[in-house]
Amino acid sequence: MPASTTKQDLSATLKRAIEQSGLSNYKIWKLSGVSQSVLNRFTSGERDISLATASKIASALGAELKLSRKAIV
């Protein structure tokens, strides 16, 4: 799978988690420490975020990001 597809999958999954959390962007901003403008632009689709920022948001939602290796055949 190309890296861009993986990043798109991560973004889509994180956006769904934000929506399903029931938390406002303001509350996620306060819990995560991610700037409000970055969070708003990410959730509106205007920009993407780094893995470090995604991890902070996930943590604020009570989740975590995990990397796993795929077997190379």
Helices and strands as residue ranges (DSSP letters): H 3-21, H 25-32, H 36-43, H 51-60
